[in-house]
Amino acid sequence: MTTEDGPKPVLKQSTFSRRAAVAGLGALIVPRHVLGGPGYQAPSDTLNIIAVGVGGMGRGYLRSMKGENILAMCDLDPEGYAARAFRGFPQAKMYRDYREMFDKEKTADAVVIAVPDHWHAIIQMEALRRRKHIYSAKPMVHTLHELRTVLAAEREAKVVTQLSVQTCASEYACTTSEYLMSGVLGPVHEVHLWTDHPWEPAAMRRPTETATVPNGFDWDKWLGPAPFRPYHPIYHPWNWRAWWDFGEATVGDMACHLTNIFYNALKLVPPTRVEGRRSTMREGLFRITPDDRDILPSPIATPETESYATMVTWDIPEREGLPPLRVHWYDGGLRPARPLGMDLTQPMPAEGALYVGSKGMLLAGARGRFSLFPEKQFKDFVPPAKTLPRSIGHYREFIEAAKGSGKPTNCNFTFGGKLTELALLGAIAARTGRALDWDSQNLTFPGDPEANALVDPPKRAGYTL
C-alpha cells in the first residue's frame, strides 16, 4: 500500500508502549516527586503532542492539555487566524504541511486534529498509519464512506482515540442515563433534542464577488479534497461549517453532543430511516405587483448551505426487547411542544432533551435541571442512585489512556463513530429535505441515487484516504 507521497510509513511502536516495557523496574526507580518536588512531572511521564489546525477549537484543545509537551503545530493560516495559538505555545515548532510535521516530529506520541470537517479523515488516516494516538474534533469525518474507512484503520492500528464530545464525561450525561435506566419512564419511544444553534450565518448564497486571499494563508490547501471555490471570507475562518462542501451544518455539528447522552442507556442501533425538513430558502425579493407571479420569490432548489432552521427524525428499530424509538431533532430556535402539565411560568430550556416513555416524560435541560411529568405523578420520586462511573475529565481520559493507563476513553472512535453515523445521516436528510431509508450494513440509501451520491462524493485530485 502506498500514499500519494510515497511508500506507506513504517508502523512504529508508540513511545509510551516502549516505556511500559520497563514498568517492572518500578521498585528500582526513585519517585519523581523526590527528584523534582511536589507536582513535578518527569519528562518520561509527559505526552509528546503535535497538532493540526490550531486557529479555532484546536487552540482550546491544546490549552486543556497544557501540562503535556506540545512539540509542534501545523496551520495553513499561521499569520492570521492561528497566530494567537502560535504565540500561546512559543516552544512549539511551526509547520504549514502536516505531512512534513509527521515526518520530522518522530517522537510525537499523539496528534490533535482540529481542522474543518472535510479534512478530518485524511489526517486521521495518516496518523493511524503512523500509530499515533488521536484526539479529533467531531463529527469524526465528513462522509459515511470515510467513517467506515477510518474505523477499519483504527481497529488495525490499536491506538488510543478520543472524539471531542466533552458531554460524554459530564455529570449531566451520567445522571440522564441513570434516570433512563431506572425504568421510571417505562419503555421510551420518543426522544426530542434541540439546540439554539446555528451560531454561524445560515441560508447563504454562493458569493459572486472576488476577494483577496489573506497574507500567508494557503487557500488551495485549505480547500484540499473539497471542490475548488475562489477564496471569500464567507468561508474562512468561521462560516465553513454551514457549507455542505466543508461541514455538516448544525445537526452534523451538534448531534454527537446530544445523542451520546442516551445512546447506550436506550441501547441504540443504526436507524432504518431518517427524514429531514428545513425552512425554505428563496432567491429574490418580495414584490407586490398586479402580476401574481411576481409576489413570491422562487425557492432555491439546491441550497449549498443549511437553512435557518432544520428538523430531523431518526427511526430506530426494536432492539433487545425495547420498542421502536423515534428521535426528533430541532435547531435554529425550534423546540418541541411543552410537556402536558408543565407550568406555563417554567421556561423551556434553550437546549435540552425530552424523553417520552409509557409511564411519563423526563425534561432534561443542558444545564442539568431534570423535571418529570406529569408532576403530580412523580411528586414523591427519589432521584436514582449514582451507579455509573464518573469520568476523571474528558481531556484527562485521553492523556492517561495514551500514557498506558489501560482505561478506554469514553468517546473513542468506536463509540464516536456510532454518533457520527447519526449526525451524517441527519445532515444528508436535511440537505435532501425528505425521508430516506437507510441500510447501515451495506452503507446505502436503497433506491435513492441522489442520497447515495452523498455517501462517498468525489474528492479533488491529489487528496485521497
VOPAGU-2260 file (C-alpha; in pm, 1 decimal, decimal comma):
REM VOPAGU-2260
SITE   aa  ch    i         X         Y         Z
SITE  MET   A    0       0,0       0,0       0,0
SITE  THR   A    1     130,7     346,8     -81,2
SITE  THR   A    2      29,9     700,7     -10,0
SITE  GLU   A    3      32,7     976,6    -269,3
SITE  ASP   A    4     370,2    1087,3    -139,1
SITE  GLY   A    5     544,7     750,2    -141,7
SITE  PRO   A    6     555,5     418,4      45,1
SITE  LYS   A    7     337,1     353,8     339,2
SITE  PRO   A    8     512,9     476,1     656,2
SITE  VAL   A    9     663,4     206,1     875,9
SITE  LEU   A   10     439,3     134,0    1171,8
SITE  LYS   A   11     643,0     215,6    1480,6
SITE  GLN   A   12     580,3     133,3    1843,4
SITE  SER   A   13     442,2     420,1    2047,8
SITE  THR   A   14     683,4     597,0    2280,2
SITE  PHE   A   15     462,8     511,3    2574,1
SITE  SER   A   16     443,7     145,7    2468,3
SITE  ARG   A   17     823,3     134,7    2485,7
SITE  ARG   A   18     818,5     299,9    2825,5
SITE  ALA   A   19     576,6      37,0    2951,0
SITE  ALA   A   20     843,1    -227,7    2887,9
SITE  VAL   A   21    1041,6    -104,6    3186,5
SITE  ALA   A   22     743,4     -92,3    3419,2
SITE  GLY   A   23     877,7    -396,3    3604,5
SITE  LEU   A   24    1171,8    -194,0    3725,4
SITE  GLY   A   25     941,7      31,4    3929,7
SITE  ALA   A   26    1097,3     -79,0    4259,3
SITE  LEU   A   27    1437,6      46,7    4143,7
SITE  ILE   A   28    1315,4     389,3    4027,3
SITE  VAL   A   29    1325,8     691,9    4259,0
SITE  PRO   A   30     978,3     853,3    4275,0
SITE  ARG   A   31     955,6    1161,9    4057,4
SITE  HIS   A   32     835,4    1384,3    4344,5
SITE  VAL   A   33    1167,7    1316,8    4518,8
SITE  LEU   A   34    1358,5    1432,5    4212,6
SITE  GLY   A   35    1151,6    1733,1    4116,7
SITE  GLY   A   36     942,0    1827,8    4417,9
SITE  PRO   A   37     563,3    1821,2    4459,9
SITE  GLY   A   38     372,3    1846,6    4132,7
SITE  TYR   A   39     678,4    1765,5    3924,1
SITE  GLN   A   40     603,5    1568,3    3606,3
SITE  ALA   A   41     902,7    1380,7    3476,5
SITE  PRO   A   42     975,2    1401,7    3101,0
SITE  SER   A   43     922,6    1025,4    3080,6
SITE  ASP   A   44     566,2    1077,1    3207,4
SITE  THR   A   45     486,3    1357,7    2963,3
SITE  LEU   A   46     293,1    1304,9    2642,6
SITE  ASN   A   47     454,1    1446,1    2327,8
SITE  ILE   A   48     176,2    1609,7    2125,0
SITE  ILE   A   49     157,4    1759,2    1776,1
SITE  ALA   A   50    -147,5    1939,1    1639,8
SITE  VAL   A   51    -304,7    2009,5    1300,8
SITE  GLY   A   52    -540,5    2308,3    1283,0
SITE  VAL   A   53    -491,7    2538,2    1581,0
SITE  GLY   A   54    -669,7    2861,3    1489,7
SITE  GLY   A   55   -1011,0    2772,9    1631,8
SITE  MET   A   56   -1109,4    2480,3    1853,5
SITE  GLY   A   57    -758,2    2335,3    1828,9
SITE  ARG   A   58    -620,6    2610,4    2046,7
SITE  GLY   A   59    -874,0    2525,4    2315,9
SITE  TYR   A   60    -792,5    2155,0    2297,5
SITE  LEU   A   61    -421,6    2224,1    2343,8
SITE  ARG   A   62    -485,3    2456,6    2636,9
SITE  SER   A   63    -669,8    2167,7    2803,0
SITE  MET   A   64    -356,6    1954,5    2756,3
SITE  LYS   A   65    -106,4    2224,1    2855,6
SITE  GLY   A   66      58,9    2002,3    3115,8
SITE  GLU   A   67     194,9    1786,6    2834,5
SITE  ASN   A   68     471,8    1865,2    2585,2
SITE  ILE   A   69     331,2    2047,0    2279,5
SITE  LEU   A   70     605,4    1964,8    2029,5
SITE  ALA   A   71     473,7    2122,9    1711,8
SITE  MET   A   72     168,9    2279,9    1549,7
SITE  CYS   A   73      55,8    2299,3    1189,0
SITE  ASP   A   74    -183,4    2550,5    1035,9
SITE  LEU   A   75    -243,1    2698,6     690,7
SITE  ASP   A   76    -314,8    3045,8     831,1
SITE  PRO   A   77     -28,7    3098,7    1078,6
SITE  GLU   A   78     -13,4    3475,7    1033,0
SITE  GLY   A   79    -389,4    3525,1    1065,8
SITE  TYR   A   80    -642,9    3309,4    1245,8
SITE  ALA   A   81    -382,5    3079,2    1402,7
SITE  ALA   A   82    -135,9    3349,8    1511,0
SITE  ARG   A   83    -273,9    3364,6    1865,2
SITE  ALA   A   84    -226,5    2990,1    1912,6
SITE  PHE   A   85     135,8    3003,1    1799,1
SITE  ARG   A   86     203,2    3289,7    2040,4
SITE  GLY   A   87      47,2    3084,3    2320,4
SITE  PHE   A   88     285,3    2791,3    2265,5
SITE  PRO   A   89     617,2    2957,8    2174,5
SITE  GLN   A   90     813,0    2638,9    2237,8
SITE  ALA   A   91     623,7    2451,1    1964,6
SITE  LYS   A   92     769,0    2431,1    1615,9
SITE  MET   A   93     556,4    2579,5    1339,6
SITE  TYR   A   94     461,7    2390,7    1023,7
SITE  ARG   A   95     236,7    2458,2     726,6
SITE  ASP   A   96     230,8    2099,6     594,0
SITE  TYR   A   97     108,9    1827,8     829,1
SITE  ARG   A   98     299,1    1559,9     636,1
SITE  GLU   A   99     629,0    1738,0     696,3
SITE  MET   A  100     542,0    1766,1    1065,0
SITE  PHE   A  101     466,3    1394,2    1087,9
SITE  ASP   A  102     795,0    1313,8     912,9
SITE  LYS   A  103    1011,1    1536,5    1132,3
SITE  GLU   A  104     845,9    1503,1    1472,8
SITE  LYS   A  105     918,4    1134,6    1515,1
SITE  THR   A  106     899,0    1143,7    1895,7
SITE  ALA   A  107     535,6    1251,7    1889,2
SITE  ASP   A  108     302,1    1019,0    2077,7
SITE  ALA   A  109     -27,7    1181,3    1987,1
SITE  VAL   A  110    -185,6    1421,8    1740,8
SITE  VAL   A  111    -466,2    1671,0    1796,5
SITE  ILE   A  112    -678,6    1721,3    1482,6
SITE  ALA   A  113    -896,2    2032,4    1472,2
SITE  VAL   A  114    -919,9    2116,1    1103,1
SITE  PRO   A  115   -1252,0    2171,2     920,2
SITE  ASP   A  116   -1456,2    1853,0     880,7
SITE  HIS   A  117   -1368,3    1786,6     515,9
SITE  TRP   A  118   -1003,8    1731,8     619,8
SITE  HIS   A  119   -1061,9    1505,6     923,1
SITE  ALA   A  120   -1039,9    1163,7     761,2
SITE  ILE   A  121    -730,3    1230,8     550,2
SITE  ILE   A  122    -525,4    1343,3     851,1
SITE  GLN   A  123    -669,9    1074,0    1077,6
SITE  MET   A  124    -562,1     806,3     828,4
SITE  GLU   A  125    -209,3     948,1     820,4
SITE  ALA   A  126    -195,4     940,0    1199,6
SITE  LEU   A  127    -330,0     584,3    1212,6
SITE  ARG   A  128     -74,1     462,9     959,7
SITE  ARG   A  129     195,9     604,7    1185,7
SITE  ARG   A  130      39,2     459,6    1502,2
SITE  LYS   A  131     -21,9     795,4    1669,7
SITE  HIS   A  132    -286,2     836,3    1935,1
SITE  ILE   A  133    -558,7    1073,6    1810,5
SITE  TYR   A  134    -769,0    1343,5    1968,8
SITE  SER   A  135   -1004,1    1469,0    1697,6
SITE  ALA   A  136   -1274,8    1729,5    1659,0
SITE  LYS   A  137   -1625,0    1599,6    1598,3
SITE  PRO   A  138   -1802,0    1486,2    1390,0
SITE  MET   A  139   -1542,9    1222,0    1326,9
SITE  VAL   A  140   -1544,5    1261,7     947,0
SITE  HIS   A  141   -1722,6    1438,8     661,2
SITE  THR   A  142   -1878,7    1140,4     477,4
SITE  LEU   A  143   -2020,3     799,2     559,4
SITE  HIS   A  144   -1764,4     624,2     339,8
SITE  GLU   A  145   -1482,5     798,9     525,8
SITE  LEU   A  146   -1637,3     683,5     852,0
SITE  ARG   A  147   -1615,5     315,0     761,9
SITE  THR   A  148   -1263,2     355,6     623,9
SITE  VAL   A  149   -1128,4     528,0     935,5
SITE  LEU   A  150   -1297,8     282,8    1173,1
SITE  ALA   A  151   -1138,1     -11,4     992,7
SITE  ALA   A  152    -796,4     155,7    1012,8
SITE  GLU   A  153    -844,2     231,4    1382,2
SITE  ARG   A  154    -915,9    -133,4    1459,3
SITE  GLU   A  155    -589,3    -229,4    1290,5
SITE  ALA   A  156    -379,1      47,0    1445,6
SITE  LYS   A  157    -489,4     -21,8    1804,2
SITE  VAL   A  158    -415,3     328,7    1927,6
SITE  VAL   A  159    -597,4     548,3    2177,5
SITE  THR   A  160    -861,9     774,5    2025,4
SITE  GLN   A  161   -1096,0    1037,8    2161,0
SITE  LEU   A  162   -1359,5    1245,4    1984,1
SITE  SER   A  163   -1421,6    1598,6    2114,2
SITE  VAL   A  164   -1761,2    1518,8    2264,6
SITE  GLN   A  165   -1699,4    1669,5    2605,8
SITE  THR   A  166   -2052,1    1587,5    2722,8
SITE  CYS   A  167   -1951,2    1219,4    2735,3
SITE  ALA   A  168   -1757,5    1297,2    3052,5
SITE  SER   A  169   -2026,3    1514,3    3211,4
SITE  GLU   A  170   -2232,2    1463,9    3524,1
SITE  TYR   A  171   -2535,0    1560,7    3314,8
SITE  ALA   A  172   -2483,4    1263,3    3081,5
SITE  CYS   A  173   -2442,9    1017,7    3367,4
SITE  THR   A  174   -2746,1    1147,3    3556,7
SITE  THR   A  175   -2965,5    1138,3    3245,2
SITE  SER   A  176   -2862,8     778,5    3174,2
SITE  GLU   A  177   -2937,1     679,7    3533,1
SITE  TYR   A  178   -3287,7     826,8    3505,4
SITE  LEU   A  179   -3349,2     637,1    3180,0
SITE  MET   A  180   -3211,6     307,5    3311,9
SITE  SER   A  181   -3411,8     334,1    3634,8
SITE  GLY   A  182   -3733,3     245,7    3449,4
SITE  VAL   A  183   -3921,9     542,8    3592,4
SITE  LEU   A  184   -4044,1     641,9    3243,2
SITE  GLY   A  185   -4126,7     289,7    3129,6
SITE  PRO   A  186   -4010,9     193,5    2778,2
SITE  VAL   A  187   -3905,3     513,4    2597,7
SITE  HIS   A  188   -4047,7     551,3    2246,8
SITE  GLU   A  189   -3967,9     915,7    2166,6
SITE  VAL   A  190   -3675,2    1149,1    2226,7
SITE  HIS   A  191   -3680,2    1519,0    2134,9
SITE  LEU   A  192   -3349,1    1705,2    2106,6
SITE  TRP   A  193   -3298,1    2074,9    2038,5
SITE  THR   A  194   -3023,2    2333,1    2026,2
SITE  ASP   A  195   -3022,8    2710,0    1979,0
SITE  HIS   A  196   -2753,8    2689,9    1708,7
SITE  PRO   A  197   -2659,9    2771,1    1430,1
SITE  TRP   A  198   -2402,0    3020,9    1550,8
SITE  GLU   A  199   -2268,1    3084,2    1202,5
SITE  PRO   A  200   -2475,7    3258,5     933,2
SITE  ALA   A  201   -2711,3    3019,4     754,0
SITE  ALA   A  202   -2910,1    3028,2     429,6
SITE  MET   A  203   -2619,4    3182,4     239,6
SITE  ARG   A  204   -2576,5    3210,3    -137,0
SITE  ARG   A  205   -2252,5    3139,8    -318,7
SITE  PRO   A  206   -2067,4    3474,6    -339,5
SITE  THR   A  207   -2010,2    3616,2    -688,0
SITE  GLU   A  208   -1762,0    3889,0    -597,4
SITE  THR   A  209   -1389,6    3816,9    -562,1
SITE  ALA   A  210   -1173,7    3869,5    -253,9
SITE  THR   A  211    -801,6    3878,7    -182,1
SITE  VAL   A  212    -653,2    3579,8       0,0
SITE  PRO   A  213    -506,7    3693,1     335,5
SITE  ASN   A  214    -129,9    3719,8     350,6
SITE  GLY   A  215      35,4    3386,3     431,0
SITE  PHE   A  216    -286,0    3182,1     400,7
SITE  ASP   A  217    -270,7    2878,1     170,0
SITE  TRP   A  218    -627,6    2877,2      40,3
SITE  ASP   A  219    -583,6    2596,7    -211,9
SITE  LYS   A  220    -454,8    2356,0      55,0
SITE  TRP   A  221    -732,4    2464,9     289,1
SITE  LEU   A  222    -982,5    2353,5      24,8
SITE  GLY   A  223    -796,6    2023,3      -1,5
SITE  PRO   A  224   -1038,2    1747,5    -109,6
SITE  ALA   A  225   -1335,7    1985,8    -144,9
SITE  PRO   A  226   -1444,1    2132,8    -480,6
SITE  PHE   A  227   -1248,2    2439,8    -583,1
SITE  ARG   A  228   -1408,3    2768,1    -483,1
SITE  PRO   A  229   -1249,4    3112,3    -516,5
SITE  TYR   A  230   -1145,1    3247,9    -178,7
SITE  HIS   A  231   -1401,0    3452,4      13,1
SITE  PRO   A  232   -1420,2    3540,2     386,0
SITE  ILE   A  233   -1770,8    3392,2     391,5
SITE  TYR   A  234   -1597,8    3050,7     424,6
SITE  HIS   A  235   -1295,3    3117,2     645,8
SITE  PRO   A  236   -1224,0    3142,0     931,2
SITE  TRP   A  237   -1563,7    3068,8    1089,8
SITE  ASN   A  238   -1851,8    3016,0     848,6
SITE  TRP   A  239   -1729,3    2699,9     677,9
SITE  ARG   A  240   -1947,3    2469,5     890,1
SITE  ALA   A  241   -2272,7    2588,8     730,2
SITE  TRP   A  242   -2149,2    2498,7     377,6
SITE  TRP   A  243   -2205,5    2140,0     261,9
SITE  ASP   A  244   -1865,0    2148,6      87,8
SITE  PHE   A  245   -1684,5    2163,9     420,5
SITE  GLY   A  246   -1921,6    2077,2     706,3
SITE  GLU   A  247   -2248,6    1911,2     803,4
SITE  ALA   A  248   -2440,9    2212,6     932,1
SITE  THR   A  249   -2585,6    2231,5    1283,1
SITE  VAL   A  250   -2718,4    1876,1    1301,1
SITE  GLY   A  251   -2378,7    1739,0    1196,1
SITE  ASP   A  252   -2200,0    1967,7    1437,9
SITE  MET   A  253   -2413,7    1919,9    1747,5
SITE  ALA   A  254   -2584,4    1579,3    1721,0
SITE  CYS   A  255   -2284,9    1396,6    1870,4
SITE  HIS   A  256   -2307,0    1618,3    2181,1
SITE  LEU   A  257   -2672,0    1529,2    2239,6
SITE  THR   A  258   -2714,5    1169,8    2121,6
SITE  ASN   A  259   -2422,3    1029,8    2323,0
SITE  ILE   A  260   -2611,9    1106,1    2642,0
SITE  PHE   A  261   -2872,9     834,2    2585,6
SITE  TYR   A  262   -2717,1     616,0    2313,2
SITE  ASN   A  263   -2611,9     334,8    2547,9
SITE  ALA   A  264   -2887,4     381,0    2803,9
SITE  LEU   A  265   -3151,1     324,0    2535,2
SITE  LYS   A  266   -2936,7      63,6    2352,4
SITE  LEU   A  267   -2946,1     242,3    2018,6
SITE  VAL   A  268   -2856,8      79,9    1688,5
SITE  PRO   A  269   -2830,0     246,4    1345,5
SITE  PRO   A  270   -3159,4     388,6    1221,8
SITE  THR   A  271   -3355,0     230,7     937,6
SITE  ARG   A  272   -3499,5     561,9     821,2
SITE  VAL   A  273   -3411,5     929,0     851,8
SITE  GLU   A  274   -3614,8    1230,3     743,5
SITE  GLY   A  275   -3511,4    1593,9     710,4
SITE  ARG   A  276   -3711,6    1914,3     678,9
SITE  ARG   A  277   -3580,0    2269,3     663,4
SITE  SER   A  278   -3700,5    2623,8     635,9
SITE  THR   A  279   -3731,9    2732,9     272,4
SITE  MET   A  280   -3454,2    2937,3     114,9
SITE  ARG   A  281   -3567,7    3175,1    -158,1
SITE  GLU   A  282   -3396,6    3368,6    -433,8
SITE  GLY   A  283   -3501,9    3726,6    -496,6
SITE  LEU   A  284   -3709,9    3990,6    -320,9
SITE  PHE   A  285   -4078,8    4003,8    -236,5
SITE  ARG   A  286   -4254,4    4222,5    -492,3
SITE  ILE   A  287   -4620,3    4318,5    -483,1
SITE  THR   A  288   -4748,8    4379,8    -833,4
SITE  PRO   A  289   -5071,5    4307,9   -1024,2
SITE  ASP   A  290   -4898,6    4002,7   -1164,2
SITE  ASP   A  291   -4930,9    3721,8    -910,0
SITE  ARG   A  292   -4621,4    3554,2   -1048,1
SITE  ASP   A  293   -4409,7    3833,4    -901,7
SITE  ILE   A  294   -4548,6    3820,0    -549,0
SITE  LEU   A  295   -4318,7    3548,0    -412,8
SITE  PRO   A  296   -3952,6    3486,2    -489,1
SITE  SER   A  297   -3853,0    3145,3    -619,3
SITE  PRO   A  298   -3737,7    2867,4    -382,9
SITE  ILE   A  299   -3374,5    2766,3    -420,5
SITE  ALA   A  300   -3383,8    2408,1    -547,1
SITE  THR   A  301   -3038,5    2300,6    -424,3
SITE  PRO   A  302   -2911,9    2529,1    -146,0
SITE  GLU   A  303   -2540,2    2497,1     -74,5
SITE  THR   A  304   -2570,9    2579,4     294,9
SITE  GLU   A  305   -2801,9    2483,2     575,7
SITE  SER   A  306   -3124,5    2675,4     616,5
SITE  TYR   A  307   -3221,8    2897,9     908,6
SITE  ALA   A  308   -3392,4    2609,7    1090,1
SITE  THR   A  309   -3393,9    2231,2    1049,2
SITE  MET   A  310   -3591,6    1934,0    1178,8
SITE  VAL   A  311   -3469,5    1574,1    1151,2
SITE  THR   A  312   -3613,3    1241,8    1269,0
SITE  TRP   A  313   -3425,8     913,0    1302,9
SITE  ASP   A  314   -3627,5     590,4    1329,3
SITE  ILE   A  315   -3455,2     328,4    1546,1
SITE  PRO   A  316   -3593,9     -26,9    1519,1
SITE  GLU   A  317   -3679,6    -265,8    1802,3
SITE  ARG   A  318   -3368,2    -383,8    1986,9
SITE  GLU   A  319   -3309,1    -604,4    2292,8
SITE  GLY   A  320   -3674,8    -601,0    2390,1
SITE  LEU   A  321   -3713,7    -225,0    2358,0
SITE  PRO   A  322   -3985,4     -74,0    2136,5
SITE  PRO   A  323   -3910,8     123,5    1819,0
SITE  LEU   A  324   -3774,2     466,4    1901,4
SITE  ARG   A  325   -3819,0     790,8    1709,5
SITE  VAL   A  326   -3556,8    1059,0    1778,7
SITE  HIS   A  327   -3653,2    1415,2    1680,4
SITE  TRP   A  328   -3405,5    1698,9    1615,6
SITE  TYR   A  329   -3476,4    2074,4    1615,0
SITE  ASP   A  330   -3239,7    2366,9    1560,7
SITE  GLY   A  331   -3249,6    2731,0    1459,7
SITE  GLY   A  332   -3473,1    2824,1    1753,7
SITE  LEU   A  333   -3728,3    2544,6    1703,4
SITE  ARG   A  334   -3829,6    2336,8    2005,2
SITE  PRO   A  335   -4081,7    2062,5    2074,7
SITE  ALA   A  336   -4417,3    2136,2    2233,7
SITE  ARG   A  337   -4415,0    2185,3    2609,6
SITE  PRO   A  338   -4492,4    1869,2    2807,2
SITE  LEU   A  339   -4855,6    1844,9    2918,7
SITE  GLY   A  340   -4889,4    1974,9    3270,6
SITE  MET   A  341   -4574,6    2185,2    3261,0
SITE  ASP   A  342   -4617,4    2512,9    3449,9
SITE  LEU   A  343   -4653,2    2793,8    3198,3
SITE  THR   A  344   -4417,5    3007,9    3406,0
SITE  GLN   A  345   -4141,2    2748,0    3372,2
SITE  PRO   A  346   -3934,9    2827,8    3061,5
SITE  MET   A  347   -3832,4    2559,0    2816,1
SITE  PRO   A  348   -3450,2    2542,4    2810,7
SITE  ALA   A  349   -3270,5    2686,5    2507,1
SITE  GLU   A  350   -3103,4    2349,1    2460,9
SITE  GLY   A  351   -3209,2    2016,0    2600,5
SITE  ALA   A  352   -3389,1    1685,4    2563,7
SITE  LEU   A  353   -3738,1    1548,8    2628,6
SITE  TYR   A  354   -3772,1    1171,4    2679,5
SITE  VAL   A  355   -4120,5    1024,7    2637,5
SITE  GLY   A  356   -4198,9     684,0    2786,9
SITE  SER   A  357   -4509,7     479,2    2853,0
SITE  LYS   A  358   -4525,3     599,7    3216,3
SITE  GLY   A  359   -4414,0     961,0    3189,1
SITE  MET   A  360   -4176,1    1219,6    3047,5
SITE  LEU   A  361   -3833,9    1350,0    3150,2
SITE  LEU   A  362   -3728,1    1703,1    3059,0
SITE  ALA   A  363   -3350,7    1734,3    3084,2
SITE  GLY   A  364   -3204,3    2079,3    3034,6
SITE  ALA   A  365   -2845,1    2103,1    2916,8
SITE  ARG   A  366   -2756,0    2290,2    3237,6
SITE  GLY   A  367   -2851,9    1989,2    3447,2
SITE  ARG   A  368   -3208,4    2056,6    3555,9
SITE  PHE   A  369   -3431,5    1746,9    3548,9
SITE  SER   A  370   -3812,5    1752,4    3563,1
SITE  LEU   A  371   -4058,0    1461,6    3548,3
SITE  PHE   A  372   -4409,2    1493,5    3406,9
SITE  PRO   A  373   -4692,6    1470,3    3499,3
SITE  GLU   A  374   -4560,5    1644,0    3810,6
SITE  LYS   A  375   -4832,1    1511,3    4044,1
SITE  GLN   A  376   -4748,6    1156,0    3947,4
SITE  PHE   A  377   -4382,4    1198,4    4041,1
SITE  LYS   A  378   -4409,0    1432,6    4341,9
SITE  ASP   A  379   -4258,8    1168,7    4574,2
SITE  PHE   A  380   -3999,3    1043,4    4326,0
SITE  VAL   A  381   -3647,5     998,8    4462,7
SITE  PRO   A  382   -3372,2    1055,6    4202,3
SITE  PRO   A  383   -3187,7     736,2    4108,5
SITE  ALA   A  384   -2862,4     641,4    4276,4
SITE  LYS   A  385   -2535,5     726,1    4106,1
SITE  THR   A  386   -2448,6     383,9    3968,4
SITE  LEU   A  387   -2241,4     481,5    3665,4
SITE  PRO   A  388   -1869,0     551,3    3698,8
SITE  ARG   A  389   -1775,8     918,7    3673,8
SITE  SER   A  390   -1505,0    1046,2    3443,2
SITE  ILE   A  391   -1168,6    1179,9    3556,6
SITE  GLY   A  392   -1220,8    1451,1    3293,7
SITE  HIS   A  393   -1265,5    1443,9    2916,7
SITE  TYR   A  394    -911,0    1550,3    2825,0
SITE  ARG   A  395    -754,3    1365,8    3119,9
SITE  GLU   A  396    -911,8    1042,8    2993,8
SITE  PHE   A  397    -728,0    1079,2    2664,6
SITE  ILE   A  398    -395,3    1176,6    2820,1
SITE  GLU   A  399    -392,7     894,4    3073,9
SITE  ALA   A  400    -505,9     635,0    2818,3
SITE  ALA   A  401    -234,0     747,1    2577,0
SITE  LYS   A  402      18,3     708,0    2857,8
SITE  GLY   A  403     -90,0     346,4    2901,2
SITE  SER   A  404    -344,6     353,5    3184,0
SITE  GLY   A  405    -534,3      69,5    3018,3
SITE  LYS   A  406    -864,5     250,6    3068,4
SITE  PRO   A  407   -1057,8     334,7    2748,9
SITE  THR   A  408   -1175,1     685,3    2670,8
SITE  ASN   A  409   -1549,4     749,1    2693,1
SITE  CYS   A  410   -1576,7     873,9    2334,8
SITE  ASN   A  411   -1325,0     666,9    2144,3
SITE  PHE   A  412   -1367,4     633,0    1768,9
SITE  THR   A  413   -1566,1     309,3    1807,4
SITE  PHE   A  414   -1836,4     484,5    2009,2
SITE  GLY   A  415   -1788,6     822,9    1842,1
SITE  GLY   A  416   -1836,2     653,9    1505,7
SITE  LYS   A  417   -2187,7     548,2    1606,7
SITE  LEU   A  418   -2271,6     905,8    1699,3
SITE  THR   A  419   -2116,1    1033,7    1378,1
SITE  GLU   A  420   -2327,2     799,8    1165,7
SITE  LEU   A  421   -2640,2     954,5    1316,9
SITE  ALA   A  422   -2503,2    1304,9    1263,3
SITE  LEU   A  423   -2406,7    1246,1     899,3
SITE  LEU   A  424   -2739,6    1080,6     821,7
SITE  GLY   A  425   -2913,9    1380,3     973,1
SITE  ALA   A  426   -2708,8    1615,7     757,4
SITE  ILE   A  427   -2789,5    1423,2     437,7
SITE  ALA   A  428   -3159,9    1415,5     525,8
SITE  ALA   A  429   -3156,5    1789,7     594,6
SITE  ARG   A  430   -2972,7    1850,7     269,0
SITE  THR   A  431   -3213,9    1645,0      57,4
SITE  GLY   A  432   -3521,6    1752,7     253,8
SITE  ARG   A  433   -3703,3    1421,6     250,3
SITE  ALA   A  434   -3741,3    1075,4     407,4
SITE  LEU   A  435   -3467,0     823,4     332,0
SITE  ASP   A  436   -3449,6     451,6     402,8
SITE  TRP   A  437   -3105,6     355,4     535,6
SITE  ASP   A  438   -2920,3      23,5     509,3
SITE  SER   A  439   -2631,8      70,0     751,5
SITE  GLN   A  440   -2470,9    -268,2     687,7
SITE  ASN   A  441   -2436,5    -200,7     315,3
SITE  LEU   A  442   -2384,1     175,3     350,4
SITE  THR   A  443   -2663,8     266,3     111,4
SITE  PHE   A  444   -2993,4     452,0      78,2
SITE  PRO   A  445   -3198,4     192,5    -115,7
SITE  GLY   A  446   -3349,8     331,9    -432,4
SITE  ASP   A  447   -3222,2     688,7    -388,4
SITE  PRO   A  448   -2935,8     775,9    -627,8
SITE  GLU   A  449   -2918,8    1139,4    -514,1
SITE  ALA   A  450   -2869,7    1049,1    -149,2
SITE  ASN   A  451   -2627,8     768,1    -237,6
SITE  ALA   A  452   -2411,6    1017,0    -424,8
SITE  LEU   A  453   -2354,3    1189,0     -88,6
SITE  VAL   A  454   -2222,3     872,3      80,4
SITE  ASP   A  455   -1887,7     898,1     -99,1
SITE  PRO   A  456   -1872,6    1217,9    -306,1
SITE  PRO   A  457   -1564,0    1263,3    -527,0
SITE  LYS   A  458   -1258,3    1435,3    -390,4
SITE  ARG   A  459   -1029,5    1671,6    -578,3
SITE  ALA   A  460    -734,0    1505,5    -749,0
SITE  GLY   A  461    -441,0    1455,2    -515,4
SITE  TYR   A  462    -644,9    1406,4    -199,2
SITE  THR   A  463    -730,6    1050,4    -102,9
SITE  LEU   A  464    -752,4     847,5     214,8
